[in-house]
Amino acid sequence: MFEYTKTVLNKVSFDTNLFCKEVQKALQRLLPYEIEELKLFIQNLITSNPDLKQCMVYLN
């Protein structure tokens, strides 16, 4: 499920609102250790698209 989530987030990273919605969905589906990995993955995405930083609110 984590790999699928990463794929979806990559595909929707062009739209901040859609990205945030997908992050919220992922938090409901993923296991706690996968959420930690997701945080790292999103931080890497933020380096290439700083607009996505607002979605980190959901991960805190």
N, CA, C, O and CB atoms as a CASP TS submission, in Angstrom:
PFRMAT TS
TARGET T0000
AUTHOR 0000-0000-0000
METHOD Language model
MODEL 1
PARENT N/A
ATOM      1  N   MET     1       0.826  -1.192   0.000  1.00  0.00           N
ATOM      2  CA  MET     1       0.000   0.000   0.000  1.00  0.00           C
ATOM      3  C   MET     1       0.871   1.256   0.000  1.00  0.00           C
ATOM      4  O   MET     1       0.491   2.277  -0.573  1.00  0.00           O
ATOM      5  CB  MET     1      -0.940  -0.002   1.210  1.00  0.00           C
ATOM      6  N   PHE     2       2.033   1.182   0.640  1.00  0.00           N
ATOM      7  CA  PHE     2       2.914   2.349   0.702  1.00  0.00           C
ATOM      8  C   PHE     2       3.432   2.717  -0.684  1.00  0.00           C
ATOM      9  O   PHE     2       3.494   3.898  -1.025  1.00  0.00           O
ATOM     10  CB  PHE     2       4.091   2.082   1.650  1.00  0.00           C
ATOM     11  N   GLU     3       3.798   1.740  -1.470  1.00  0.00           N
ATOM     12  CA  GLU     3       4.297   2.019  -2.825  1.00  0.00           C
ATOM     13  C   GLU     3       3.203   2.662  -3.678  1.00  0.00           C
ATOM     14  O   GLU     3       3.466   3.586  -4.447  1.00  0.00           O
ATOM     15  CB  GLU     3       4.803   0.719  -3.499  1.00  0.00           C
ATOM     16  N   TYR     4       1.995   2.170  -3.535  1.00  0.00           N
ATOM     17  CA  TYR     4       0.857   2.753  -4.264  1.00  0.00           C
ATOM     18  C   TYR     4       0.668   4.218  -3.849  1.00  0.00           C
ATOM     19  O   TYR     4       0.453   5.085  -4.695  1.00  0.00           O
ATOM     20  CB  TYR     4      -0.449   1.936  -3.995  1.00  0.00           C
ATOM     21  N   THR     5       0.749   4.480  -2.553  1.00  0.00           N
ATOM     22  CA  THR     5       0.592   5.836  -2.046  1.00  0.00           C
ATOM     23  C   THR     5       1.657   6.758  -2.624  1.00  0.00           C
ATOM     24  O   THR     5       1.355   7.883  -3.024  1.00  0.00           O
ATOM     25  CB  THR     5       0.656   5.845  -0.521  1.00  0.00           C
ATOM     26  N   LYS     6       2.893   6.292  -2.669  1.00  0.00           N
ATOM     27  CA  LYS     6       3.975   7.105  -3.234  1.00  0.00           C
ATOM     28  C   LYS     6       3.706   7.411  -4.706  1.00  0.00           C
ATOM     29  O   LYS     6       3.952   8.527  -5.164  1.00  0.00           O
ATOM     30  CB  LYS     6       5.331   6.385  -3.080  1.00  0.00           C
ATOM     31  N   THR     7       3.206   6.431  -5.441  1.00  0.00           N
ATOM     32  CA  THR     7       2.903   6.631  -6.854  1.00  0.00           C
ATOM     33  C   THR     7       1.821   7.696  -7.030  1.00  0.00           C
ATOM     34  O   THR     7       1.947   8.592  -7.865  1.00  0.00           O
ATOM     35  CB  THR     7       2.459   5.307  -7.499  1.00  0.00           C
ATOM     36  N   VAL     8       0.768   7.586  -6.241  1.00  0.00           N
ATOM     37  CA  VAL     8      -0.331   8.557  -6.322  1.00  0.00           C
ATOM     38  C   VAL     8       0.169   9.954  -5.972  1.00  0.00           C
ATOM     39  O   VAL     8      -0.148  10.921  -6.665  1.00  0.00           O
ATOM     40  CB  VAL     8      -1.489   8.152  -5.381  1.00  0.00           C
ATOM     41  N   LEU     9       0.940  10.059  -4.912  1.00  0.00           N
ATOM     42  CA  LEU     9       1.431  11.376  -4.495  1.00  0.00           C
ATOM     43  C   LEU     9       2.344  11.989  -5.547  1.00  0.00           C
ATOM     44  O   LEU     9       2.315  13.200  -5.767  1.00  0.00           O
ATOM     45  CB  LEU     9       2.173  11.269  -3.164  1.00  0.00           C
ATOM     46  N   ASN    10       3.141  11.173  -6.187  1.00  0.00           N
ATOM     47  CA  ASN    10       3.978  11.687  -7.277  1.00  0.00           C
ATOM     48  C   ASN    10       3.129  12.233  -8.414  1.00  0.00           C
ATOM     49  O   ASN    10       3.443  13.273  -8.992  1.00  0.00           O
ATOM     50  CB  ASN    10       4.906  10.589  -7.803  1.00  0.00           C
ATOM     51  N   LYS    11       2.053  11.526  -8.729  1.00  0.00           N
ATOM     52  CA  LYS    11       1.206  11.927  -9.857  1.00  0.00           C
ATOM     53  C   LYS    11       0.399  13.187  -9.576  1.00  0.00           C
ATOM     54  O   LYS    11       0.089  13.942 -10.497  1.00  0.00           O
ATOM     55  CB  LYS    11       0.268  10.806 -10.216  1.00  0.00           C
ATOM     56  N   VAL    12       0.056  13.420  -8.308  1.00  0.00           N
ATOM     57  CA  VAL    12      -0.768  14.590  -7.988  1.00  0.00           C
ATOM     58  C   VAL    12       0.054  15.738  -7.406  1.00  0.00           C
ATOM     59  O   VAL    12      -0.517  16.728  -6.948  1.00  0.00           O
ATOM     60  CB  VAL    12      -1.862  14.201  -7.008  1.00  0.00           C
ATOM     61  N   SER    13       1.351  15.628  -7.415  1.00  0.00           N
ATOM     62  CA  SER    13       2.189  16.660  -6.801  1.00  0.00           C
ATOM     63  C   SER    13       2.138  17.998  -7.544  1.00  0.00           C
ATOM     64  O   SER    13       2.659  18.994  -7.043  1.00  0.00           O
ATOM     65  CB  SER    13       3.617  16.177  -6.735  1.00  0.00           C
ATOM     66  N   PHE    14       1.529  18.039  -8.708  1.00  0.00           N
ATOM     67  CA  PHE    14       1.383  19.293  -9.454  1.00  0.00           C
ATOM     68  C   PHE    14       0.327  20.199  -8.837  1.00  0.00           C
ATOM     69  O   PHE    14       0.351  21.410  -9.054  1.00  0.00           O
ATOM     70  CB  PHE    14       1.025  19.004 -10.905  1.00  0.00           C
ATOM     71  N   ASP    15      -0.607  19.624  -8.063  1.00  0.00           N
ATOM     72  CA  ASP    15      -1.720  20.377  -7.479  1.00  0.00           C
ATOM     73  C   ASP    15      -1.667  20.245  -5.956  1.00  0.00           C
ATOM     74  O   ASP    15      -1.856  19.154  -5.419  1.00  0.00           O
ATOM     75  CB  ASP    15      -3.095  19.870  -8.032  1.00  0.00           C
ATOM     76  N   THR    16      -1.413  21.335  -5.277  1.00  0.00           N
ATOM     77  CA  THR    16      -1.233  21.302  -3.827  1.00  0.00           C
ATOM     78  C   THR    16      -2.481  20.814  -3.100  1.00  0.00           C
ATOM     79  O   THR    16      -2.376  20.028  -2.158  1.00  0.00           O
ATOM     80  CB  THR    16      -0.855  22.677  -3.321  1.00  0.00           C
ATOM     81  N   ASN    17      -3.656  21.265  -3.520  1.00  0.00           N
ATOM     82  CA  ASN    17      -4.895  20.846  -2.842  1.00  0.00           C
ATOM     83  C   ASN    17      -5.130  19.357  -2.976  1.00  0.00           C
ATOM     84  O   ASN    17      -5.472  18.684  -2.004  1.00  0.00           O
ATOM     85  CB  ASN    17      -6.093  21.602  -3.403  1.00  0.00           C
ATOM     86  N   LEU    18      -4.949  18.851  -4.165  1.00  0.00           N
ATOM     87  CA  LEU    18      -5.124  17.423  -4.402  1.00  0.00           C
ATOM     88  C   LEU    18      -4.084  16.621  -3.620  1.00  0.00           C
ATOM     89  O   LEU    18      -4.393  15.572  -3.056  1.00  0.00           O
ATOM     90  CB  LEU    18      -5.026  17.109  -5.907  1.00  0.00           C
ATOM     91  N   PHE    19      -2.873  17.114  -3.593  1.00  0.00           N
ATOM     92  CA  PHE    19      -1.801  16.451  -2.858  1.00  0.00           C
ATOM     93  C   PHE    19      -2.154  16.344  -1.374  1.00  0.00           C
ATOM     94  O   PHE    19      -1.971  15.292  -0.761  1.00  0.00           O
ATOM     95  CB  PHE    19      -0.474  17.209  -3.040  1.00  0.00           C
ATOM     96  N   CYS    20      -2.659  17.433  -0.804  1.00  0.00           N
ATOM     97  CA  CYS    20      -3.032  17.423   0.616  1.00  0.00           C
ATOM     98  C   CYS    20      -4.157  16.427   0.895  1.00  0.00           C
ATOM     99  O   CYS    20      -4.141  15.746   1.920  1.00  0.00           O
ATOM    100  CB  CYS    20      -3.457  18.825   1.061  1.00  0.00           C
ATOM    101  N   LYS    21      -5.114  16.342   0.005  1.00  0.00           N
ATOM    102  CA  LYS    21      -6.198  15.379   0.176  1.00  0.00           C
ATOM    103  C   LYS    21      -5.664  13.948   0.149  1.00  0.00           C
ATOM    104  O   LYS    21      -6.100  13.101   0.929  1.00  0.00           O
ATOM    105  CB  LYS    21      -7.261  15.570  -0.917  1.00  0.00           C
ATOM    106  N   GLU    22      -4.725  13.684  -0.748  1.00  0.00           N
ATOM    107  CA  GLU    22      -4.154  12.344  -0.841  1.00  0.00           C
ATOM    108  C   GLU    22      -3.290  12.014   0.384  1.00  0.00           C
ATOM    109  O   GLU    22      -3.224  10.862   0.813  1.00  0.00           O
ATOM    110  CB  GLU    22      -3.323  12.215  -2.121  1.00  0.00           C
ATOM    111  N   VAL    23      -2.637  13.024   0.932  1.00  0.00           N
ATOM    112  CA  VAL    23      -1.869  12.811   2.166  1.00  0.00           C
ATOM    113  C   VAL    23      -2.825  12.424   3.297  1.00  0.00           C
ATOM    114  O   VAL    23      -2.531  11.513   4.071  1.00  0.00           O
ATOM    115  CB  VAL    23      -1.055  14.093   2.546  1.00  0.00           C
ATOM    116  N   GLN    24      -3.944  13.098   3.393  1.00  0.00           N
ATOM    117  CA  GLN    24      -4.929  12.772   4.428  1.00  0.00           C
ATOM    118  C   GLN    24      -5.437  11.344   4.267  1.00  0.00           C
ATOM    119  O   GLN    24      -5.566  10.622   5.255  1.00  0.00           O
ATOM    120  CB  GLN    24      -6.105  13.758   4.379  1.00  0.00           C
ATOM    121  N   LYS    25      -5.726  10.931   3.046  1.00  0.00           N
ATOM    122  CA  LYS    25      -6.175   9.557   2.796  1.00  0.00           C
ATOM    123  C   LYS    25      -5.098   8.561   3.197  1.00  0.00           C
ATOM    124  O   LYS    25      -5.385   7.527   3.800  1.00  0.00           O
ATOM    125  CB  LYS    25      -6.547   9.367   1.314  1.00  0.00           C
ATOM    126  N   ALA    26      -3.865   8.883   2.860  1.00  0.00           N
ATOM    127  CA  ALA    26      -2.750   7.986   3.164  1.00  0.00           C
ATOM    128  C   ALA    26      -2.606   7.794   4.673  1.00  0.00           C
ATOM    129  O   ALA    26      -2.303   6.692   5.131  1.00  0.00           O
ATOM    130  CB  ALA    26      -1.440   8.536   2.570  1.00  0.00           C
ATOM    131  N   LEU    27      -2.819   8.841   5.432  1.00  0.00           N
ATOM    132  CA  LEU    27      -2.696   8.738   6.884  1.00  0.00           C
ATOM    133  C   LEU    27      -3.729   7.798   7.482  1.00  0.00           C
ATOM    134  O   LEU    27      -3.496   7.213   8.540  1.00  0.00           O
ATOM    135  CB  LEU    27      -2.827  10.104   7.514  1.00  0.00           C
ATOM    136  N   GLN    28      -4.861   7.647   6.821  1.00  0.00           N
ATOM    137  CA  GLN    28      -5.896   6.727   7.299  1.00  0.00           C
ATOM    138  C   GLN    28      -5.585   5.285   6.924  1.00  0.00           C
ATOM    139  O   GLN    28      -5.999   4.361   7.623  1.00  0.00           O
ATOM    140  CB  GLN    28      -7.255   7.123   6.738  1.00  0.00           C
ATOM    141  N   ARG    29      -4.855   5.082   5.822  1.00  0.00           N
ATOM    142  CA  ARG    29      -4.602   3.739   5.301  1.00  0.00           C
ATOM    143  C   ARG    29      -3.316   3.098   5.809  1.00  0.00           C
ATOM    144  O   ARG    29      -3.251   1.883   5.992  1.00  0.00           O
ATOM    145  CB  ARG    29      -4.562   3.788   3.820  1.00  0.00           C
ATOM    146  N   LEU    30      -2.297   3.920   6.034  1.00  0.00           N
ATOM    147  CA  LEU    30      -0.969   3.380   6.283  1.00  0.00           C
ATOM    148  C   LEU    30      -0.743   3.014   7.748  1.00  0.00           C
ATOM    149  O   LEU    30      -1.397   3.535   8.652  1.00  0.00           O
ATOM    150  CB  LEU    30       0.073   4.371   5.844  1.00  0.00           C
ATOM    151  N   LEU    31       0.189   2.116   7.945  1.00  0.00           N
ATOM    152  CA  LEU    31       0.610   1.717   9.285  1.00  0.00           C
ATOM    153  C   LEU    31       1.546   2.778   9.858  1.00  0.00           C
ATOM    154  O   LEU    31       2.124   3.561   9.105  1.00  0.00           O
ATOM    155  CB  LEU    31       1.303   0.327   9.259  1.00  0.00           C
ATOM    156  N   PRO    32       1.703   2.812  11.174  1.00  0.00           N
ATOM    157  CA  PRO    32       2.544   3.857  11.789  1.00  0.00           C
ATOM    158  C   PRO    32       3.963   3.940  11.231  1.00  0.00           C
ATOM    159  O   PRO    32       4.466   5.041  11.009  1.00  0.00           O
ATOM    160  CB  PRO    32       2.625   3.624  13.264  1.00  0.00           C
ATOM    161  N   TYR    33       4.612   2.815  11.001  1.00  0.00           N
ATOM    162  CA  TYR    33       5.984   2.886  10.480  1.00  0.00           C
ATOM    163  C   TYR    33       5.994   3.373   9.030  1.00  0.00           C
ATOM    164  O   TYR    33       6.968   3.984   8.588  1.00  0.00           O
ATOM    165  CB  TYR    33       6.671   1.507  10.579  1.00  0.00           C
ATOM    166  N   GLU    34       4.917   3.106   8.290  1.00  0.00           N
ATOM    167  CA  GLU    34       4.824   3.597   6.917  1.00  0.00           C
ATOM    168  C   GLU    34       4.606   5.114   6.892  1.00  0.00           C
ATOM    169  O   GLU    34       5.052   5.799   5.972  1.00  0.00           O
ATOM    170  CB  GLU    34       3.681   2.883   6.170  1.00  0.00           C
ATOM    171  N   ILE    35       3.925   5.619   7.899  1.00  0.00           N
ATOM    172  CA  ILE    35       3.705   7.066   7.990  1.00  0.00           C
ATOM    173  C   ILE    35       5.038   7.780   8.203  1.00  0.00           C
ATOM    174  O   ILE    35       5.259   8.863   7.662  1.00  0.00           O
ATOM    175  CB  ILE    35       2.717   7.404   9.142  1.00  0.00           C
ATOM    176  N   GLU    36       5.914   7.178   8.982  1.00  0.00           N
ATOM    177  CA  GLU    36       7.249   7.764   9.182  1.00  0.00           C
ATOM    178  C   GLU    36       8.013   7.796   7.864  1.00  0.00           C
ATOM    179  O   GLU    36       8.689   8.779   7.561  1.00  0.00           O
ATOM    180  CB  GLU    36       8.048   6.964  10.244  1.00  0.00           C
ATOM    181  N   GLU    37       7.908   6.730   7.082  1.00  0.00           N
ATOM    182  CA  GLU    37       8.550   6.694   5.770  1.00  0.00           C
ATOM    183  C   GLU    37       7.913   7.723   4.832  1.00  0.00           C
ATOM    184  O   GLU    37       8.598   8.346   4.021  1.00  0.00           O
ATOM    185  CB  GLU    37       8.451   5.280   5.161  1.00  0.00           C
ATOM    186  N   LEU    38       6.602   7.889   4.955  1.00  0.00           N
ATOM    187  CA  LEU    38       5.888   8.863   4.130  1.00  0.00           C
ATOM    188  C   LEU    38       6.392  10.282   4.411  1.00  0.00           C
ATOM    189  O   LEU    38       6.543  11.083   3.488  1.00  0.00           O
ATOM    190  CB  LEU    38       4.369   8.775   4.387  1.00  0.00           C
ATOM    191  N   LYS    39       6.646  10.586   5.665  1.00  0.00           N
ATOM    192  CA  LYS    39       7.178  11.908   6.018  1.00  0.00           C
ATOM    193  C   LYS    39       8.494  12.167   5.281  1.00  0.00           C
ATOM    194  O   LYS    39       8.699  13.248   4.729  1.00  0.00           O
ATOM    195  CB  LYS    39       7.390  12.020   7.552  1.00  0.00           C
ATOM    196  N   LEU    40       9.368  11.186   5.276  1.00  0.00           N
ATOM    197  CA  LEU    40      10.654  11.334   4.587  1.00  0.00           C
ATOM    198  C   LEU    40      10.451  11.506   3.085  1.00  0.00           C
ATOM    199  O   LEU    40      11.108  12.328   2.446  1.00  0.00           O
ATOM    200  CB  LEU    40      11.554  10.119   4.861  1.00  0.00           C
ATOM    201  N   PHE    41       9.540  10.723   2.539  1.00  0.00           N
ATOM    202  CA  PHE    41       9.246  10.798   1.110  1.00  0.00           C
ATOM    203  C   PHE    41       8.722  12.190   0.735  1.00  0.00           C
ATOM    204  O   PHE    41       9.145  12.765  -0.267  1.00  0.00           O
ATOM    205  CB  PHE    41       8.219   9.716   0.716  1.00  0.00           C
ATOM    206  N   ILE    42       7.812  12.721   1.532  1.00  0.00           N
ATOM    207  CA  ILE    42       7.228  14.030   1.244  1.00  0.00           C
ATOM    208  C   ILE    42       8.276  15.129   1.407  1.00  0.00           C
ATOM    209  O   ILE    42       8.281  16.095   0.645  1.00  0.00           O
ATOM    210  CB  ILE    42       6.021  14.299   2.165  1.00  0.00           C
ATOM    211  N   GLN    43       9.147  14.994   2.375  1.00  0.00           N
ATOM    212  CA  GLN    43      10.212  15.988   2.539  1.00  0.00           C
ATOM    213  C   GLN    43      11.104  16.028   1.305  1.00  0.00           C
ATOM    214  O   GLN    43      11.566  17.097   0.906  1.00  0.00           O
ATOM    215  CB  GLN    43      11.054  15.680   3.790  1.00  0.00           C
ATOM    216  N   ASN    44      11.345  14.877   0.702  1.00  0.00           N
ATOM    217  CA  ASN    44      12.115  14.844  -0.541  1.00  0.00           C
ATOM    218  C   ASN    44      11.353  15.508  -1.682  1.00  0.00           C
ATOM    219  O   ASN    44      11.950  16.202  -2.505  1.00  0.00           O
ATOM    220  CB  ASN    44      12.462  13.402  -0.913  1.00  0.00           C
ATOM    221  N   LEU    45      10.048  15.302  -1.735  1.00  0.00           N
ATOM    222  CA  LEU    45       9.235  15.948  -2.770  1.00  0.00           C
ATOM    223  C   LEU    45       9.224  17.473  -2.595  1.00  0.00           C
ATOM    224  O   LEU    45       9.205  18.220  -3.573  1.00  0.00           O
ATOM    225  CB  LEU    45       7.793  15.400  -2.735  1.00  0.00           C
ATOM    226  N   ILE    46       9.236  17.907  -1.365  1.00  0.00           N
ATOM    227  CA  ILE    46       9.188  19.346  -1.079  1.00  0.00           C
ATOM    228  C   ILE    46      10.424  20.053  -1.627  1.00  0.00           C
ATOM    229  O   ILE    46      10.350  21.221  -2.009  1.00  0.00           O
ATOM    230  CB  ILE    46       9.070  19.590   0.435  1.00  0.00           C
ATOM    231  N   THR    47      11.543  19.363  -1.667  1.00  0.00           N
ATOM    232  CA  THR    47      12.756  20.003  -2.189  1.00  0.00           C
ATOM    233  C   THR    47      12.581  20.385  -3.653  1.00  0.00           C
ATOM    234  O   THR    47      13.138  21.388  -4.099  1.00  0.00           O
ATOM    235  CB  THR    47      13.969  19.072  -2.030  1.00  0.00           C
ATOM    236  N   SER    48      11.820  19.604  -4.399  1.00  0.00           N
ATOM    237  CA  SER    48      11.599  19.930  -5.802  1.00  0.00           C
ATOM    238  C   SER    48      10.353  20.787  -6.022  1.00  0.00           C
ATOM    239  O   SER    48      10.237  21.461  -7.046  1.00  0.00           O
ATOM    240  CB  SER    48      11.489  18.661  -6.607  1.00  0.00           C
ATOM    241  N   ASN    49       9.420  20.765  -5.066  1.00  0.00           N
ATOM    242  CA  ASN    49       8.195  21.551  -5.190  1.00  0.00           C
ATOM    243  C   ASN    49       7.850  22.156  -3.818  1.00  0.00           C
ATOM    244  O   ASN    49       7.054  21.574  -3.080  1.00  0.00           O
ATOM    245  CB  ASN    49       7.014  20.666  -5.728  1.00  0.00           C
ATOM    246  N   PRO    50       8.420  23.289  -3.471  1.00  0.00           N
ATOM    247  CA  PRO    50       8.230  23.895  -2.143  1.00  0.00           C
ATOM    248  C   PRO    50       6.777  24.210  -1.783  1.00  0.00           C
ATOM    249  O   PRO    50       6.456  24.338  -0.602  1.00  0.00           O
ATOM    250  CB  PRO    50       9.024  25.152  -2.060  1.00  0.00           C
ATOM    251  N   ASP    51       5.901  24.336  -2.769  1.00  0.00           N
ATOM    252  CA  ASP    51       4.491  24.623  -2.481  1.00  0.00           C
ATOM    253  C   ASP    51       3.830  23.515  -1.670  1.00  0.00           C
ATOM    254  O   ASP    51       2.840  23.757  -0.980  1.00  0.00           O
ATOM    255  CB  ASP    51       3.726  24.829  -3.776  1.00  0.00           C
ATOM    256  N   LEU    52       4.363  22.316  -1.748  1.00  0.00           N
ATOM    257  CA  LEU    52       3.766  21.175  -1.051  1.00  0.00           C
ATOM    258  C   LEU    52       4.012  21.206   0.449  1.00  0.00           C
ATOM    259  O   LEU    52       3.452  20.399   1.190  1.00  0.00           O
ATOM    260  CB  LEU    52       4.305  19.890  -1.619  1.00  0.00           C
ATOM    261  N   LYS    53       4.838  22.124   0.894  1.00  0.00           N
ATOM    262  CA  LYS    53       5.208  22.183   2.307  1.00  0.00           C
ATOM    263  C   LYS    53       3.990  22.377   3.205  1.00  0.00           C
ATOM    264  O   LYS    53       3.983  21.914   4.346  1.00  0.00           O
ATOM    265  CB  LYS    53       6.205  23.308   2.540  1.00  0.00           C
ATOM    266  N   GLN    54       2.963  23.057   2.702  1.00  0.00           N
ATOM    267  CA  GLN    54       1.771  23.286   3.526  1.00  0.00           C
ATOM    268  C   GLN    54       1.077  21.984   3.917  1.00  0.00           C
ATOM    269  O   GLN    54       0.326  21.968   4.893  1.00  0.00           O
ATOM    270  CB  GLN    54       0.792  24.181   2.786  1.00  0.00           C
ATOM    271  N   CYS    55       1.300  20.913   3.198  1.00  0.00           N
ATOM    272  CA  CYS    55       0.672  19.628   3.507  1.00  0.00           C
ATOM    273  C   CYS    55       1.365  18.899   4.655  1.00  0.00           C
ATOM    274  O   CYS    55       0.845  17.908   5.169  1.00  0.00           O
ATOM    275  CB  CYS    55       0.669  18.746   2.276  1.00  0.00           C
ATOM    276  N   MET    56       2.523  19.381   5.051  1.00  0.00           N
ATOM    277  CA  MET    56       3.224  18.759   6.192  1.00  0.00           C
ATOM    278  C   MET    56       2.450  18.949   7.487  1.00  0.00           C
ATOM    279  O   MET    56       2.703  18.251   8.469  1.00  0.00           O
ATOM    280  CB  MET    56       4.637  19.348   6.344  1.00  0.00           C
ATOM    281  N   VAL    57       1.509  19.887   7.498  1.00  0.00           N
ATOM    282  CA  VAL    57       0.679  20.124   8.679  1.00  0.00           C
ATOM    283  C   VAL    57      -0.041  18.841   9.073  1.00  0.00           C
ATOM    284  O   VAL    57      -0.192  18.565  10.263  1.00  0.00           O
ATOM    285  CB  VAL    57      -0.341  21.257   8.416  1.00  0.00           C
ATOM    286  N   TYR    58      -0.481  18.065   8.117  1.00  0.00           N
ATOM    287  CA  TYR    58      -1.220  16.842   8.388  1.00  0.00           C
ATOM    288  C   TYR    58      -0.343  15.753   8.996  1.00  0.00           C
ATOM    289  O   TYR    58      -0.853  14.817   9.612  1.00  0.00           O
ATOM    290  CB  TYR    58      -1.853  16.336   7.119  1.00  0.00           C
ATOM    291  N   LEU    59       0.959  15.868   8.828  1.00  0.00           N
ATOM    292  CA  LEU    59       1.869  14.829   9.291  1.00  0.00           C
ATOM    293  C   LEU    59       2.421  15.105  10.677  1.00  0.00           C
ATOM    294  O   LEU    59       3.191  14.297  11.196  1.00  0.00           O
ATOM    295  CB  LEU    59       3.002  14.675   8.325  1.00  0.00           C
ATOM    296  N   ASN    60       2.056  16.210  11.286  1.00  0.00           N
ATOM    297  CA  ASN    60       2.577  16.533  12.625  1.00  0.00           C
ATOM    298  C   ASN    60       1.604  16.159  13.710  1.00  0.00           C
ATOM    299  O   ASN    60       1.887  16.363  14.890  1.00  0.00           O
ATOM    300  CB  ASN    60       2.903  18.006  12.730  1.00  0.00           C
TER
END
